[in-house]
Amino acid sequence: MVLGTGSNVGKSLIVAGLCRLFADRGLAVRPFKPQNMSNNAAATALGEIGRAQALQARAARIAPHVDMNPVLLKPESETGSQIVLQGRVAGRLAAGDFARRGDFLPRVLESFARLGDGADLVIVEGAGSPAETNLRARDIANLGFARAAGVPAVLVGDIDRGGVIASLVGTHAVLDAGDRAMIRGFAINRFRGEPALFRDGLATIAAATGWPSLGIVPWFPQAARLPAEDGLDLMREPARTGARLQIAVPVLPGIANFDDLDPLRQEPDVALRMIAPGTALPGDADLVVLPGSKTTLRDLARLRAEGWDTDLRAHWRRGGHVLGLCGGYQMLGRVVRDPLGLEGPPGEAEGLGLLDVETVLTPDKTVREVAVAHPASGTDGRAYEIHLGATTGPDTARAPFLREGEPEGAASADGRVTGTYLHGVLAGDALRAAFLARIAGRRLAAGPGYEAGVEAALDALAAHLAAHLDIPALLAIAREGAARDAAGMSRRDGATAVT
């Protein structure tokens, strides 16, 4: 199990890199995260899981499965989340109802057992920090899971954010003896500069904790080519200067499936600007993208409170283009209705009116992967859907896509406003190039293929970890976990074949 001293220390990418590394050494590898909290989800054949686990499955060269992330909490407000249990919606969890999380442990262990059946190696990702002792009694995400399942752990600290010695030593200090004993070593992530300069730091941590160092992982710039799990990452990368096409994205509280934006961000002739609250939409934007939302009505109200509805209409009157994805598509219509309170209090709201459609949210949730065609450019690809409700109206007669051969989405009469429920549709290089060329009025400079770039980054990440982590020590820790587990699980220990 890979634990972190806090959120966003690089656990997800380390697990992904290790999955690729061991898969390429011939092991049957499975990623697992007991509990995730994210609105960045992925569709599988049986339901939805966190996007990070889908990336890790890809790294392991296998199809994603709901057992890889049995508990997914999707925040709907500051005080509650939707519960997705083994891929399916299973109610709501209030922010203060930590006690209920422990009730999910049997299902978590069930998924873990199924996932491990036939696998050589399962690599588990923790969530947040194991040092949150106020939540430990009902913990299923970190050492609570590790102890219940008998899985040894390693602890990762992020030196780039500062205070890494204190975070590692402090984590050791606040854990009880049983939890401490589950951690077999530590690693330093995101190191810049000369690793030899941190030799004394490693010695300090080892002396204070008794844990051996498993290595120092230098900064990995190619991580920008991989989907981010944390929405905070959206605001950290500055927009490219000198680009031909300007794209603006207003960042709303319930933003979901924001990896839809990654293929745009990586285009060399595109400047993608994330617009923070309190900032007007830029007047020079060629395209405004309204991304997915977990809470469409709440985000629609926030969009109006920011004055972005006025900015958006001004953008459209200037001849600008608008793309709405999933929840953003719903907002572009005349009205959004949530009569059953599926995403918050029951109600309805007037939409932005840029598409002649209306949406009604219904309990049946669509979660599926689909084949997609874009008739206007003669291109096709793959996409996925994760949404509640249905959208109908005159503008759906100009559906921009075909989903499994059927019309999907809507477009305005002038063709400058487009809405779709399809996530990941812009990951297809030919389709994305055609879509952007239509807005720019010419073909843009071609960049590296998006999917090929993800694969290359995963390969590079695996090589990076192989060069800087003590891989034999990690395998020894995994063998220890397999030996302890042998009496209770029908999982073979194939790691002995690795050289």
Secondary structure, 3 states (H helix, E strand, C coil): CEEECCCCCCHHHHHHHHHHHHHCCCCCEEEECCEEECCCEEEECCEEEEHHHHHHHHHCCCCCCHHHCCEEEEEEECCEEEEEECCEEEEEEECCCHHHHHHHHHHHHHHHHHHHCCCCEEEEECCCCCCCHHHHHHCCCCHHHHHHHCCCEEEEEEHHHCCHHHHHHHHHHHCCHHHHHHEEEEEEEEECCCHHHHHHHHHHHHHHHCCCEEEEEECCHHHHHCCCCCHHHHHCCCCCCCCCEEEEEECCCCEECHHHHHHHHCCCCEEEEEECCCCCCCCCCCEEEECEECCHHHHHHHHHHCCHHHHHHHHHHCCCEEEEECHHHHHCCCEEEECCCCCCCCEEEECCCCCCCEEEEEEEEEEEEEEEEECCCCEEEEEEEEEEEEEECHHHHHCCEEECCEEECEECCCCCEEEECCECHHHCHHHHHHHHHHHHCCCCCCCCCHHHHHHHHHHHHHHHHHHHECHHHHHHHHHHHHHHHCCCCCCCCHHHHCC
